[in-house]
Amino acid sequence: MPNQQSDLALTDAALLFAALGDETRLRLLRQLSEVGPASISALAHNFRVTRQAVTKHLKFLACASIIYGKRAGREHVWTLNPARLAEAQRCLDVIARGWDDALGRLKAHLEEGI
């Protein structure tokens, strides 16, 4: 029976992967990983959407704790949160191990029938 803590972990993982499940947000993350912290103006320059649209995507990523922003003078500068991306990798590793185990059991079962 699931407990409240595991339900919260699943909700958190769902938010994380929902944030990662958008092409524009992935492009923003790639840009931040390549150039480091950047302002909304610098990030929006490479997109064919409005600055307001880029801001919405950045806020969604921040809500999922994948990035964080801080004021630097008149600009708002966004930075990656590598710990949160590592958490996503750990989730994917758990899922991959589950698939590997399931495929191993299927293989053993099929080999028994031969």
LODOZA-790350 format. One record per residue (C-alpha): residue number from 0; residue in one letter; z, y, x. Coordinates in steps of 0.25 Angstrom, whole numbers, plus 5000, padded with zeros to 4 digits. Each point is the difference from the previous one (the first is absolute). Layout:
BEGIN
PT    n  res    up  north  east
PT  NUM    a     Z      Y     X
...
end
This chain:
BEGIN
PT    n  res    up  north  east
PT    0    m  5000   5000  5000
PT    1    p  4996   5013  5006
PT    2    n  5011   5010  5003
PT    3    q  5000   5015  4999
PT    4    q  4998   5002  5015
PT    5    s  4988   4992  5001
PT    6    d  4994   5007  4987
PT    7    l  5002   5013  5007
PT    8    a  4993   4995  5013
PT    9    l  4988   4995  4992
PT   10    t  5000   5014  4993
PT   11    d  5000   5007  5013
PT   12    a  4989   4990  5006
PT   13    a  4992   5003  4988
PT   14    l  5001   5015  5002
PT   15    l  4997   4998  5015
PT   16    f  4987   4992  4997
PT   17    a  4996   5009  4988
PT   18    a  5000   5011  5010
PT   19    l  4992   4992  5010
PT   20    g  4990   4996  4990
PT   21    d  4992   5012  4999
PT   22    e  4988   5004  5009
PT   23    t  5003   5014  5002
PT   24    r  5015   4998  5003
PT   25    l  4995   4989  5010
PT   26    r  4991   5010  5007
PT   27    l  5011   5010  5000
PT   28    l  5009   4990  5007
PT   29    r  4989   4997  5010
PT   30    q  4999   5014  5003
PT   31    l  5014   5002  5002
PT   32    s  5001   4988  5009
PT   33    e  4989   5005  5009
PT   34    v  5003   5015  5001
PT   35    g  5015   5000  4998
PT   36    p  5008   5010  4990
PT   37    a  4990   5009  4993
PT   38    s  5000   5011  4990
PT   39    i  4994   4999  4986
PT   40    s  4989   5009  5004
PT   41    a  4997   4991  5012
PT   42    l  5000   4988  4992
PT   43    a  4992   5005  4988
PT   44    h  4989   5005  5009
PT   45    n  4994   4986  5002
PT   46    f  5000   4997  4985
PT   47    r  4990   5003  4989
PT   48    v  5012   5003  4990
PT   49    t  5008   5012  4997
PT   50    r  5012   5004  5009
PT   51    q  5008   4997  4987
PT   52    a  4995   4986  4999
PT   53    v  5003   4997  5014
PT   54    t  5014   5006  4998
PT   55    k  5002   4991  4988
PT   56    h  4997   4988  5009
PT   57    l  5009   5005  5011
PT   58    k  5011   5001  4990
PT   59    f  4998   4986  4995
PT   60    l  5000   4995  5014
PT   61    a  5013   5007  5002
PT   62    c  5006   4995  4987
PT   63    a  4998   4986  5006
PT   64    s  5006   5005  5013
PT   65    i  4988   4997  5008
PT   66    i  4999   5014  5005
PT   67    y  5009   5012  5000
PT   68    g  4998   5014  5000
PT   69    k  5007   5012  5006
PT   70    r  4998   5015  5000
PT   71    a  4994   5006  5013
PT   72    g  4999   5015  4997
PT   73    r  4991   5002  4989
PT   74    e  4994   4986  5001
PT   75    h  5005   4987  4995
PT   76    v  4998   4989  5011
PT   77    w  4999   4985  4996
PT   78    t  5004   4989  5009
PT   79    l  4999   4985  4999
PT   80    n  5013   4992  4998
PT   81    p  4997   4988  5009
PT   82    a  5012   4992  4995
PT   83    r  4994   5000  4986
PT   84    l  4987   4995  5005
PT   85    a  5007   4989  5008
PT   86    e  5007   4996  4987
PT   87    a  4987   4998  4993
PT   88    q  4996   4991  5012
PT   89    r  5012   4992  4998
PT   90    c  4997   4998  4985
PT   91    l  4986   4996  5003
PT   92    d  5005   4990  5011
PT   93    v  5010   4994  4990
PT   94    i  4988   4998  4990
PT   95    a  4991   4995  5011
PT   96    r  5011   4989  5004
PT   97    g  5001   4996  4985
PT   98    w  4985   4998  5000
PT   99    d  5000   4992  5013
PT  100    d  5011   4991  4995
PT  101    a  4993   4998  4986
PT  102    l  4987   4997  5007
PT  103    g  5007   4990  5010
PT  104    r  5006   4993  4988
PT  105    l  4987   4999  4993
PT  106    k  4993   4995  5013
PT  107    a  5011   4989  5001
PT  108    h  4999   4996  4986
PT  109    l  4985   4999  5001
PT  110    e  5001   4992  5013
PT  111    e  5010   4990  4993
PT  112    g  4989   4997  4989
PT  113    i  4989   4997  5010
end
